[in-house]
């Protein structure tokens, strides 16, 4: 009874009811999606790297230093959540739903300022949550949404405390990913400088220097990890050198502008999805540019009244780089969230009434429709996949629903390894890191998958690691359909070493592009490929 009375009093104000609605949506939608369709599909590369990293970190491994990984922050956070939800693949996805909830809550707390009533947060929340994909890259969307909220609060009231929060945000982002370190550094620096120029309240040394102080405090986590784990410093710089040498953060793709698409053959669901994605590659940066124009070139007196436009433009302009660095649907989904918030902020400029509410509903509906048909392997797309195209796959006790060809290949790979590779033998798996945790094995080399051309000295290190390898399981992929991105082309020295010291095993029952290689003996070298 006492609890009921306390709850009634707590909900007696508009602000508390609004907060309750936000947290119900922020928790209910990601966890609802996770438990409804969160067992669908599997990604053998990026999801495999994340899952393997969490498992290895939980047993004492250090991300970046001991194995190929992102910055350590996401792994340590997921290891902590794994104590609650488990370290299996579905447990990992549940942990990621927690991260997704934080990002969605940040978005809704930012948008509550501009919606006609808390009710309109419901369709908006549906739209944003469906775009927090792929699930194994949800840190990207979450950090960008938190950044919008933190910058928004500083623009509304530029004091020392909120300036400090901006700096802390950058420091934490640097512990999660190199790209976030760059985007958030630029966003925070731009925010503090622009607001200082436009708002007299920010013109104090205490406010101005609070941001760099916060950045140093946030970076203390990264510096502490360097001290606690010797060797991680050099690993960070080696990763940065790889990006500089490659000249790009990713394999680039041509932007799928609407006028470059070919729809002469089909106007089915997939074609509409491609068209929707191509339109968003136009509309997302357009929303950021329009927000910036209205926010920063309007009246000097009302900057705080256009705070959401300011925040989305500052954060969104830098995160758009992530979307266009590799212009495909997954990377657009990882970076589009500030632009989505900018779209709703622009609609808020319209006079309140039926037209504004209709526009909010229309934009939400458009985003909800495009996400599952336009994004590769969106969890909701399993609802209209023909049952004969899907199958169940056992992944260390978790049952997933995956496309039949993918499930057949992975199941055959696990079966062949179980039949032919002894527990004490060392197995190297190339370009299919998901199989390491599935088989409960650790990688004998630093690299988990190799797509970009590797420097000669790095290849020499991998060749040295091959001396202790008995078997190699290769997923011989041509990434983006480009033959020059096969492992044999990007790592020619390593491939020559494999051909000289291993022989390919035939008649294994593996399904291409998987291949099995065994360290050669004198007899096997004389007879070439063999069934052993």
HELIX and SHEET records of a PDB file:
HELIX    1   1 UNK A    2  UNK A   10  1                                   9    
HELIX    2   2 UNK A   14  UNK A   37  1                                  24    
HELIX    3   3 UNK A   46  UNK A   58  1                                  13    
HELIX    4   4 UNK A   73  UNK A   85  1                                  13    
HELIX    5   5 UNK A   89  UNK A  111  1                                  23    
HELIX    6   6 UNK A  118  UNK A  120  5                                   3    
HELIX    7   7 UNK A  121  UNK A  130  1                                  10    
HELIX    8   8 UNK A  135  UNK A  137  5                                   3    
HELIX    9   9 UNK A  138  UNK A  156  1                                  19    
HELIX   10  10 UNK A  160  UNK A  176  1                                  17    
HELIX   11  11 UNK A  178  UNK A  198  1                                  21    
HELIX   12  12 UNK A  200  UNK A  202  5                                   3    
HELIX   13  13 UNK A  205  UNK A  228  1                                  24    
HELIX   14  14 UNK A  232  UNK A  246  1                                  15    
HELIX   15  15 UNK A  258  UNK A  260  5                                   3    
HELIX   16  16 UNK A  269  UNK A  296  1                                  28    
HELIX   17  17 UNK A  300  UNK A  306  5                                   7    
HELIX   18  18 UNK A  307  UNK A  325  1                                  19    
HELIX   19  19 UNK A  329  UNK A  335  1                                   7    
HELIX   20  20 UNK A  337  UNK A  347  1                                  11    
HELIX   21  21 UNK A  354  UNK A  374  1                                  21    
HELIX   22  22 UNK A  379  UNK A  384  5                                   6    
HELIX   23  23 UNK A  387  UNK A  389  5                                   3    
HELIX   24  24 UNK A  404  UNK A  420  1                                  17    
HELIX   25  25 UNK A  434  UNK A  438  1                                   5    
HELIX   26  26 UNK A  456  UNK A  466  1                                  11    
HELIX   27  27 UNK A  479  UNK A  481  5                                   3    
HELIX   28  28 UNK A  483  UNK A  485  5                                   3    
HELIX   29  29 UNK A  487  UNK A  490  1                                   4    
HELIX   30  30 UNK A  492  UNK A  501  1                                  10    
HELIX   31  31 UNK A  522  UNK A  527  1                                   6    
SHEET    1   A 2 UNK A 390  UNK A 395  0                                        
SHEET    2   A 2 UNK A 398  UNK A 403 -1                                        
SHEET    1   B 4 UNK A 427  UNK A 430  0                                        
SHEET    2   B 4 UNK A 471  UNK A 475  1                                        
SHEET    3   B 4 UNK A 514  UNK A 519 -1                                        
SHEET    4   B 4 UNK A 502  UNK A 504 -1                                        
END                                                                             
